[in-house]
Structures are given as structure tokens and as C-alpha cells.
Amino acid sequence: MLSLLKEEKKVVGTKQAERALLSDQVKLVYIARDADSHVVNKLVDICKSKNIEVIYVNTMEELGKACEIDVNAASVALLK
């Protein structure tokens, strides 16, 4: 599933993912399990309310590498 992050259009970061979710541009969200819950809880709630699947990744480092960026990522949203 992480291979989609290299191929498809995405936004990286919780604030950008939230903006994309609120404007109905998202089809799937990845969240790192080790991200601070106060950072990603709102994102999870929005996904639940909009019936958007959330896929959990073990670490923020793993999620950042899957996106081919040099920093850790708490969340990533795949765009429609």
C-alpha cells in the first residue's frame, strides 16, 4: 500500500491533509502510529465523518521515506 505514495498525487503533513479533506479532495489517508495523538486526532475524526479509509503506518520516519522526503511525516493524504 505504501507504493501508492510514490505514484499518486498527495499532500504531506497534517495541516495540508486536513485542508484537502475539508475540500473533499482526498481518497485515502496514511497516519503514523507514533505521531502525537493531539496532532492527528482531528484528522482521524474528519476521515470517519467522511467515510475515508485511514491506513496506519508504524513510524513517522517510515511514512516520510515512503513519500521520498527527507523528514518524518505524521500524515499523508492521497488526492482524488
Backbone bond lengths (Angstrom), bond angles and torsions (degrees), N, CA, C in turn:
res aa  C-N    CA-C-N  psi(-1)  N-CA   C-N-CA  omega(-1)  CA-C   N-CA-C  phi
1 M - - - 1.461 - - 1.527 111.80 -
2 L 1.321 117.71 -31.88 1.461 119.57 -179.85 1.517 112.54 -67.19
3 S 1.328 117.27 -20.32 1.472 119.89 179.09 1.528 111.41 -62.53
4 L 1.326 117.45 -25.69 1.465 120.63 177.65 1.524 111.30 -61.02
5 L 1.327 116.95 -28.60 1.459 120.58 -177.31 1.520 112.31 -66.67
6 K 1.320 117.47 -25.09 1.457 120.74 178.94 1.522 111.70 -84.69
7 E 1.332 116.60 -24.98 1.452 120.96 -171.33 1.530 114.20 -99.00
8 E 1.312 117.15 -33.09 1.460 119.89 -170.54 1.523 112.38 -104.83
9 K 1.326 114.92 162.22 1.457 121.53 178.60 1.521 108.80 -70.06
10 K 1.346 115.99 137.33 1.454 120.07 -174.27 1.519 110.78 -150.05
11 V 1.331 115.21 166.05 1.456 122.01 168.29 1.517 106.65 -123.46
12 V 1.327 115.46 138.65 1.461 121.30 -177.02 1.519 108.82 -110.09
13 G 1.315 115.60 133.00 1.459 120.87 178.80 1.517 111.43 110.66
14 T 1.310 115.10 147.79 1.461 120.80 -173.97 1.521 112.42 -67.23
15 K 1.324 117.64 -42.33 1.477 119.44 -179.02 1.526 111.42 -65.10
16 Q 1.325 116.61 -43.52 1.470 119.50 179.24 1.525 110.92 -67.41
17 A 1.337 116.56 -38.56 1.467 120.40 178.53 1.523 110.10 -63.95
18 E 1.329 116.44 -41.25 1.468 120.21 179.22 1.529 110.90 -63.08
19 R 1.315 116.93 -44.35 1.475 120.25 178.28 1.526 111.13 -59.57
20 A 1.325 116.08 -44.50 1.463 120.52 -179.79 1.529 110.74 -65.22
21 L 1.335 117.10 -39.29 1.468 120.66 177.84 1.519 111.33 -62.50
22 L 1.316 116.21 -44.81 1.468 120.34 -177.66 1.527 112.40 -67.41
23 S 1.331 116.85 -22.00 1.464 119.55 177.36 1.531 111.55 -101.99
24 D 1.345 116.14 18.09 1.477 123.00 174.69 1.527 113.80 55.41
25 Q 1.330 117.14 43.51 1.457 121.55 179.81 1.522 112.71 -107.77
26 V 1.340 118.24 2.07 1.463 121.78 -169.41 1.518 111.50 -108.69
27 K 1.355 115.32 140.55 1.458 119.30 174.77 1.525 112.49 -112.12
28 L 1.341 117.84 -18.06 1.456 121.35 -175.62 1.524 108.81 -161.42
29 V 1.347 116.80 143.25 1.461 121.04 179.65 1.531 109.57 -126.80
30 Y 1.325 115.54 135.50 1.461 122.49 173.24 1.521 107.67 -106.39
31 I 1.326 116.79 134.98 1.463 121.59 178.00 1.528 108.59 -131.82
32 A 1.328 115.81 136.12 1.461 121.11 178.11 1.525 109.60 -78.95
33 R 1.314 116.49 133.64 1.473 121.49 -179.86 1.525 112.28 -63.94
34 D 1.335 117.85 -28.60 1.463 119.60 -178.02 1.528 113.28 -92.12
35 A 1.328 117.17 8.32 1.471 120.80 175.83 1.529 108.60 -72.31
36 D 1.329 115.80 147.51 1.463 119.92 177.83 1.520 109.57 -60.47
37 S 1.319 115.88 130.60 1.471 120.04 -176.31 1.523 111.87 -61.49
38 H 1.341 117.62 -35.03 1.467 118.26 179.85 1.526 112.05 -67.19
39 V 1.325 116.56 -17.66 1.470 120.89 178.54 1.527 110.73 -82.49
40 V 1.326 117.78 -40.77 1.464 120.78 -171.52 1.532 115.34 -105.03
41 N 1.329 118.19 -8.69 1.475 119.90 -177.54 1.526 113.07 -58.21
42 K 1.326 117.31 -42.61 1.462 120.21 179.98 1.531 110.68 -62.98
43 L 1.317 115.77 -38.52 1.463 121.23 178.17 1.525 110.76 -61.87
44 V 1.325 116.30 -44.83 1.469 121.35 178.87 1.531 110.03 -61.91
45 D 1.330 116.79 -42.18 1.470 120.68 179.61 1.526 111.61 -62.82
46 I 1.318 116.75 -42.15 1.468 120.49 178.76 1.525 109.90 -64.11
47 C 1.324 116.84 -42.53 1.468 120.74 178.80 1.520 110.82 -60.57
48 K 1.328 117.21 -43.04 1.468 120.66 178.58 1.523 110.94 -61.73
49 S 1.316 116.91 -44.13 1.466 120.25 -177.06 1.532 111.79 -68.35
50 K 1.329 117.22 -26.69 1.468 120.95 -179.11 1.533 112.38 -103.10
51 N 1.332 116.78 7.43 1.467 122.56 -179.75 1.524 112.62 54.79
52 I 1.316 115.93 45.72 1.457 121.72 177.66 1.520 108.18 -104.74
53 E 1.321 115.89 130.85 1.463 121.15 -177.10 1.524 111.34 -66.84
54 V 1.334 115.62 137.84 1.459 122.51 174.93 1.525 107.98 -112.73
55 I 1.322 115.93 127.99 1.462 121.30 176.46 1.525 106.90 -112.02
56 Y 1.320 115.35 128.15 1.458 120.23 -178.85 1.520 110.36 -94.89
57 V 1.326 114.87 135.34 1.456 123.66 178.26 1.532 106.07 -113.05
58 N 1.312 117.88 145.80 1.464 120.92 -174.00 1.523 114.66 -57.86
59 T 1.332 117.67 -48.69 1.467 119.06 -175.20 1.525 112.00 -133.65
60 M 1.329 113.98 158.17 1.460 120.04 175.90 1.523 110.35 -66.35
61 E 1.319 116.82 -33.72 1.468 121.04 177.70 1.529 110.62 -63.04
62 E 1.321 116.31 -45.04 1.473 121.56 179.23 1.533 110.61 -61.83
63 L 1.316 116.62 -40.51 1.467 120.73 179.89 1.526 110.61 -67.52
64 G 1.309 117.32 -41.81 1.468 120.93 177.10 1.523 111.66 -61.65
65 K 1.326 116.77 -44.23 1.473 120.38 178.98 1.518 111.46 -64.60
66 A 1.326 117.13 -38.34 1.465 120.59 179.10 1.524 111.10 -63.41
67 C 1.332 116.32 -28.54 1.472 121.16 178.29 1.524 111.81 -87.40
68 E 1.344 115.20 -0.60 1.456 121.65 -178.70 1.521 112.51 60.25
69 I 1.354 114.98 42.37 1.461 120.43 174.51 1.524 107.72 -118.50
70 D 1.325 116.41 161.07 1.464 121.16 -174.61 1.518 114.15 -91.74
71 V 1.319 117.13 7.11 1.466 121.07 179.19 1.515 109.87 -125.40
72 N 1.316 116.14 164.06 1.459 120.55 176.86 1.525 109.78 -73.50
73 A 1.334 116.05 154.78 1.473 121.08 179.48 1.521 109.23 -132.63
74 A 1.327 116.12 128.47 1.462 120.66 177.31 1.511 110.48 -77.22
75 S 1.345 116.78 -35.41 1.462 119.86 -178.50 1.519 110.87 -153.39
76 V 1.323 113.73 155.11 1.464 122.48 178.44 1.516 107.49 -142.82
77 A 1.321 116.95 137.36 1.465 121.05 177.28 1.520 109.38 -116.50
78 L 1.338 115.63 128.60 1.463 120.62 172.63 1.507 108.49 -83.62
79 L 1.312 116.10 133.28 1.458 121.09 -176.66 1.524 111.71 -90.79
80 K 1.310 115.36 153.70 1.462 121.72 178.59 1.515 109.92 -68.60
